[in-house]
Amino acid sequence: MSVGTRTFAGVVLAGVGPETADVADAELVGRAAGGDRVAFAELVRRHQGKVRGLLLRLCSDRTLADDLAQEVFLRAYRALCGFEGRSSFGTWLYRISYNAYLNHHTRVRRWSALPTGYDAEAQAPEDALSPPRSDLRRDLESAIAGLPERYRAVVVLYYLQDVSYPEIAEILEVPLGTVKTHLHRAKRLLRATLHGWNLGGDELDAEAEQT
């Protein structure tokens, strides 16, 4: 999927040039929908890191996250003409990403724990943390990975992807109140799992935001 290889899903892409660097997503989408591969390459460059980060947090498997990210952008490429701009392009991609993850999960029906080599790019550098904080960070990541799927998605989107409540509701296609309820219940489960750390609500929020 790398734009550096100038290919995506078997489609040869032109390199990203200065003519696209400062163009808004909405305009790039319009150009890409009209067949402009440079515009699409720029959209991939801008959003592939966040899409991959979301998928990695959801599935805890680096190879699977890469495969699903390629699937997400292929789906997006094919559906560009149907993008109506009612939400941001990034939110639209997140919705496609979440659906791709759900579809995969439905197919294989399996859960996986965080791998030993969990992607360092998706978490704070350990050398910036004291050993106790580093241990807490790992425990918190494992606790998030063990949440029920509907709760994990809300926690990942809100704390780790910095997505607003209304955007989460749109991505997950649930009412806004459900998003808040899921987040509240997820935090309660996380506190129970991490009871040995004696975290208060504010402290848990702070740790989650830095994970």
GUTITOR-999653 format. One record per residue (C-alpha): residue number from 1; residue in three letters; x, y, z. Coordinates in Angstrom, 1 decimal, m for minus. Layout:
<atoms>
+-----+-----+--------+--------+--------+
!   k !   r !      X !      Y !      Z !
+-----+-----+--------+--------+--------+
! NUM ! ALA !      X !      Y !      Z !
...
+-----+-----+--------+--------+--------+
</atoms>
This chain:
<atoms>
+-----+-----+--------+--------+--------+
!   k !   r !      X !      Y !      Z !
+-----+-----+--------+--------+--------+
!   1 ! MET !    0.0 !    0.0 !    0.0 !
!   2 ! SER !    3.0 !    2.2 !    0.3 !
!   3 ! VAL !    2.7 !    5.4 !   m1.7 !
!   4 ! GLY !    6.5 !    5.3 !   m1.9 !
!   5 ! THR !    6.2 !    2.3 !   m4.3 !
!   6 ! ARG !    3.8 !    4.3 !   m6.4 !
!   7 ! THR !    1.3 !    1.5 !   m6.5 !
!   8 ! PHE !   m1.8 !    0.7 !   m4.6 !
!   9 ! ALA !   m3.9 !   m2.4 !   m4.8 !
!  10 ! GLY !   m2.4 !   m3.1 !   m8.2 !
!  11 ! VAL !   m3.1 !    0.4 !   m9.5 !
!  12 ! VAL !    0.0 !    2.4 !  m10.5 !
!  13 ! LEU !   m0.1 !    5.8 !   m8.9 !
!  14 ! ALA !    1.8 !    8.9 !   m9.9 !
!  15 ! GLY !    4.0 !   10.4 !   m7.2 !
!  16 ! VAL !    2.6 !   12.9 !   m4.8 !
!  17 ! GLY !    3.8 !   16.4 !   m5.9 !
!  18 ! PRO !    3.6 !   19.9 !   m4.6 !
!  19 ! GLU !    0.5 !   20.6 !   m6.6 !
!  20 ! THR !   m1.5 !   18.4 !   m4.1 !
!  21 ! ALA !    0.3 !   19.1 !   m0.8 !
!  22 ! ASP !   m1.9 !   22.1 !    0.2 !
!  23 ! VAL !   m5.2 !   21.0 !   m1.4 !
!  24 ! ALA !   m8.1 !   20.2 !    0.9 !
!  25 ! ASP !   m9.4 !   16.6 !    1.2 !
!  26 ! ALA !  m12.7 !   17.5 !   m0.3 !
!  27 ! GLU !  m11.1 !   18.8 !   m3.5 !
!  28 ! LEU !   m8.8 !   15.8 !   m3.7 !
!  29 ! VAL !  m11.7 !   13.5 !   m3.4 !
!  30 ! GLY !  m13.4 !   15.2 !   m6.3 !
!  31 ! ARG !  m10.3 !   15.0 !   m8.4 !
!  32 ! ALA !   m9.7 !   11.3 !   m7.4 !
!  33 ! ALA !  m13.3 !   10.4 !   m8.3 !
!  34 ! GLY !  m12.7 !   11.9 !  m11.7 !
!  35 ! GLY !   m9.7 !    9.6 !  m12.2 !
!  36 ! ASP !   m6.8 !   11.8 !  m10.9 !
!  37 ! ARG !   m4.4 !    9.2 !   m9.4 !
!  38 ! VAL !   m2.1 !   11.9 !   m8.0 !
!  39 ! ALA !   m5.0 !   13.2 !   m5.9 !
!  40 ! PHE !   m5.8 !    9.7 !   m4.7 !
!  41 ! ALA !   m2.1 !    9.1 !   m3.8 !
!  42 ! GLU !   m2.2 !   12.2 !   m1.7 !
!  43 ! LEU !   m5.3 !   11.0 !    0.1 !
!  44 ! VAL !   m3.6 !    7.7 !    0.9 !
!  45 ! ARG !   m0.5 !    9.5 !    2.1 !
!  46 ! ARG !   m2.5 !   11.7 !    4.4 !
!  47 ! HIS !   m4.7 !    9.1 !    6.0 !
!  48 ! GLN !   m3.0 !    5.7 !    5.8 !
!  49 ! GLY !   m1.2 !    6.1 !    9.1 !
!  50 ! LYS !   m4.4 !    6.9 !   11.0 !
!  51 ! VAL !   m6.3 !    4.1 !    9.3 !
!  52 ! ARG !   m3.6 !    1.6 !   10.0 !
!  53 ! GLY !   m3.3 !    2.8 !   13.6 !
!  54 ! LEU !   m7.1 !    2.3 !   14.2 !
!  55 ! LEU !   m7.0 !   m1.2 !   12.7 !
!  56 ! LEU !   m3.9 !   m2.2 !   14.6 !
!  57 ! ARG !   m5.6 !   m1.1 !   17.9 !
!  58 ! LEU !   m8.7 !   m3.1 !   17.0 !
!  59 ! CYS !   m7.1 !   m6.3 !   15.8 !
!  60 ! SER !   m3.8 !   m6.3 !   17.6 !
!  61 ! ASP !   m2.1 !   m7.9 !   14.6 !
!  62 ! ARG !    0.3 !   m5.8 !   12.5 !
!  63 ! THR !    0.1 !   m8.0 !    9.3 !
!  64 ! LEU !   m3.7 !   m8.1 !    9.5 !
!  65 ! ALA !   m3.9 !   m4.3 !   10.1 !
!  66 ! ASP !   m1.8 !   m3.8 !    6.9 !
!  67 ! ASP !   m4.0 !   m6.2 !    4.9 !
!  68 ! LEU !   m7.2 !   m4.5 !    6.2 !
!  69 ! ALA !   m5.8 !   m1.0 !    5.5 !
!  70 ! GLN !   m5.2 !   m2.0 !    1.9 !
!  71 ! GLU !   m8.7 !   m3.3 !    1.7 !
!  72 ! VAL !  m10.1 !   m0.1 !    3.2 !
!  73 ! PHE !   m8.4 !    2.1 !    0.6 !
!  74 ! LEU !   m9.4 !   m0.2 !   m2.2 !
!  75 ! ARG !  m13.0 !    0.1 !   m1.0 !
!  76 ! ALA !  m12.7 !    3.8 !   m0.7 !
!  77 ! TYR !  m11.2 !    4.1 !   m4.2 !
!  78 ! ARG !  m14.1 !    2.2 !   m5.6 !
!  79 ! ALA !  m16.7 !    4.2 !   m3.7 !
!  80 ! LEU !  m15.3 !    7.8 !   m4.1 !
!  81 ! CYS !  m18.2 !    8.7 !   m6.5 !
!  82 ! GLY !  m20.6 !    7.9 !   m3.6 !
!  83 ! PHE !  m18.8 !   10.1 !   m1.1 !
!  84 ! GLU !  m21.3 !   12.9 !   m0.4 !
!  85 ! GLY !  m19.2 !   15.0 !    2.0 !
!  86 ! ARG !  m21.7 !   14.9 !    4.8 !
!  87 ! SER !  m18.8 !   14.0 !    7.1 !
!  88 ! SER !  m15.1 !   14.5 !    6.7 !
!  89 ! PHE !  m13.2 !   12.2 !    4.5 !
!  90 ! GLY !  m11.3 !   10.9 !    7.5 !
!  91 ! THR !  m14.5 !   10.0 !    9.3 !
!  92 ! TRP !  m15.8 !    8.2 !    6.2 !
!  93 ! LEU !  m12.5 !    6.2 !    6.1 !
!  94 ! TYR !  m12.8 !    5.3 !    9.8 !
!  95 ! ARG !  m16.3 !    4.0 !    9.1 !
!  96 ! ILE !  m15.0 !    1.9 !    6.2 !
!  97 ! SER !  m12.2 !    0.7 !    8.4 !
!  98 ! TYR !  m14.4 !   m0.4 !   11.2 !
!  99 ! ASN !  m16.7 !   m2.2 !    8.8 !
! 100 ! ALA !  m13.7 !   m4.0 !    7.3 !
! 101 ! TYR !  m12.6 !   m5.0 !   10.7 !
! 102 ! LEU !  m16.1 !   m6.3 !   11.6 !
! 103 ! ASN !  m16.4 !   m8.2 !    8.4 !
! 104 ! HIS !  m13.1 !   m9.9 !    9.0 !
! 105 ! HIS !  m14.0 !  m10.7 !   12.6 !
! 106 ! THR !  m17.3 !  m12.2 !   11.5 !
! 107 ! ARG !  m15.4 !  m14.4 !    8.9 !
! 108 ! VAL !  m12.8 !  m15.8 !   11.3 !
! 109 ! ARG !  m14.5 !  m15.4 !   14.7 !
! 110 ! ARG !  m11.3 !  m15.3 !   16.6 !
! 111 ! TRP !   m9.8 !  m13.1 !   19.2 !
! 112 ! SER !   m6.1 !  m12.4 !   19.5 !
! 113 ! ALA !   m4.0 !  m10.9 !   22.4 !
! 114 ! LEU !   m1.5 !   m8.2 !   21.9 !
! 115 ! PRO !    1.6 !   m9.8 !   20.2 !
! 116 ! THR !    5.0 !   m9.6 !   21.9 !
! 117 ! GLY !    6.3 !   m7.3 !   19.2 !
! 118 ! TYR !    3.4 !   m4.8 !   19.4 !
! 119 ! ASP !    4.0 !   m2.0 !   17.0 !
! 120 ! ALA !    6.2 !    0.6 !   18.8 !
! 121 ! GLU !    4.9 !    3.3 !   16.5 !
! 122 ! ALA !    1.4 !    2.9 !   18.0 !
! 123 ! GLN !    2.4 !    3.6 !   21.5 !
! 124 ! ALA !    4.5 !    6.1 !   23.5 !
! 125 ! PRO !    8.3 !    5.3 !   23.4 !
! 126 ! GLU !    9.2 !    3.4 !   26.5 !
! 127 ! ASP !   12.4 !    5.3 !   27.1 !
! 128 ! ALA !   10.2 !    8.3 !   27.9 !
! 129 ! LEU !    8.5 !    6.5 !   30.7 !
! 130 ! SER !    9.6 !    5.4 !   34.2 !
! 131 ! PRO !    9.4 !    1.6 !   34.6 !
! 132 ! PRO !    6.2 !    1.7 !   36.7 !
! 133 ! ARG !    4.5 !    3.9 !   34.1 !
! 134 ! SER !    5.8 !    1.6 !   31.3 !
! 135 ! ASP !    4.3 !   m1.4 !   33.1 !
! 136 ! LEU !    1.0 !    0.4 !   33.5 !
! 137 ! ARG !    1.0 !    1.3 !   29.8 !
! 138 ! ARG !    1.4 !   m2.3 !   28.8 !
! 139 ! ASP !   m1.3 !   m3.4 !   31.2 !
! 140 ! LEU !   m3.6 !   m0.8 !   29.9 !
! 141 ! GLU !   m3.0 !   m1.8 !   26.3 !
! 142 ! SER !   m3.7 !   m5.4 !   27.2 !
! 143 ! ALA !   m6.9 !   m4.4 !   29.1 !
! 144 ! ILE !   m8.1 !   m2.4 !   26.1 !
! 145 ! ALA !   m7.5 !   m5.3 !   23.8 !
! 146 ! GLY !   m9.5 !   m7.5 !   26.1 !
! 147 ! LEU !  m12.6 !   m5.3 !   26.1 !
! 148 ! PRO !  m15.8 !   m6.4 !   24.4 !
! 149 ! GLU !  m15.6 !   m5.4 !   20.7 !
! 150 ! ARG !  m18.2 !   m2.6 !   21.0 !
! 151 ! TYR !  m16.5 !   m1.0 !   24.0 !
! 152 ! ARG !  m13.0 !   m1.4 !   22.6 !
! 153 ! ALA !  m13.9 !    0.5 !   19.4 !
! 154 ! VAL !  m15.2 !    3.4 !   21.3 !
! 155 ! VAL !  m12.1 !    3.6 !   23.6 !
! 156 ! VAL !   m9.8 !    3.3 !   20.6 !
! 157 ! LEU !  m11.6 !    6.0 !   18.6 !
! 158 ! TYR !  m12.1 !    8.4 !   21.5 !
! 159 ! TYR !   m8.8 !    8.2 !   23.3 !
! 160 ! LEU !   m6.3 !    6.9 !   20.8 !
! 161 ! GLN !   m7.6 !    8.3 !   17.5 !
! 162 ! ASP !   m8.9 !   11.6 !   19.0 !
! 163 ! VAL !  m12.4 !   11.3 !   17.4 !
! 164 ! SER !  m15.3 !   13.2 !   18.8 !
! 165 ! TYR !  m18.5 !   11.7 !   20.2 !
! 166 ! PRO !  m20.7 !   12.7 !   17.2 !
! 167 ! GLU !  m18.1 !   11.3 !   14.8 !
! 168 ! ILE !  m17.8 !    8.0 !   16.7 !
! 169 ! ALA !  m21.6 !    7.7 !   16.6 !
! 170 ! GLU !  m21.5 !    8.1 !   12.8 !
! 171 ! ILE !  m18.6 !    5.7 !   12.4 !
! 172 ! LEU !  m20.2 !    3.0 !   14.5 !
! 173 ! GLU !  m23.7 !    3.8 !   13.3 !
! 174 ! VAL !  m25.1 !    4.0 !   16.9 !
! 175 ! PRO !  m26.9 !    6.8 !   18.8 !
! 176 ! LEU !  m24.8 !    9.4 !   20.5 !
! 177 ! GLY !  m26.1 !    8.3 !   23.9 !
! 178 ! THR !  m24.9 !    4.7 !   23.1 !
! 179 ! VAL !  m21.4 !    6.0 !   22.5 !
! 180 ! LYS !  m21.3 !    7.7 !   25.9 !
! 181 ! THR !  m22.8 !    4.6 !   27.6 !
! 182 ! HIS !  m20.2 !    2.3 !   26.0 !
! 183 ! LEU !  m17.4 !    4.6 !   27.0 !
! 184 ! HIS !  m18.6 !    4.8 !   30.6 !
! 185 ! ARG !  m18.9 !    1.0 !   30.8 !
! 186 ! ALA !  m15.6 !    0.5 !   29.1 !
! 187 ! LYS !  m13.9 !    2.7 !   31.7 !
! 188 ! ARG !  m15.5 !    0.8 !   34.5 !
! 189 ! LEU !  m14.3 !   m2.5 !   33.0 !
! 190 ! LEU !  m10.8 !   m1.1 !   32.6 !
! 191 ! ARG !  m10.7 !    0.1 !   36.2 !
! 192 ! ALA !  m11.8 !   m3.4 !   37.3 !
! 193 ! THR !   m9.1 !   m5.0 !   35.2 !
! 194 ! LEU !   m6.4 !   m2.6 !   36.4 !
! 195 ! HIS !   m7.6 !   m2.6 !   40.1 !
! 196 ! GLY !   m4.1 !   m3.3 !   41.3 !
! 197 ! TRP !   m3.0 !    0.1 !   40.0 !
! 198 ! ASN !   m5.6 !    1.9 !   42.1 !
! 199 ! LEU !   m6.5 !    4.3 !   39.3 !
! 200 ! GLY !   m9.1 !    7.0 !   39.7 !
! 201 ! GLY !  m11.3 !    8.1 !   36.8 !
! 202 ! ASP !   m9.2 !   11.1 !   35.9 !
! 203 ! GLU !   m6.0 !    9.2 !   36.2 !
! 204 ! LEU !   m7.4 !    6.4 !   33.9 !
! 205 ! ASP !   m8.4 !    9.0 !   31.4 !
! 206 ! ALA !   m4.9 !   10.6 !   31.4 !
! 207 ! GLU !   m3.2 !    7.2 !   30.9 !
! 208 ! ALA !   m5.6 !    6.2 !   28.1 !
! 209 ! GLU !   m5.0 !    9.4 !   26.2 !
! 210 ! GLN !   m1.2 !    8.8 !   26.3 !
! 211 ! THR !   m1.4 !    5.2 !   25.3 !
+-----+-----+--------+--------+--------+
</atoms>
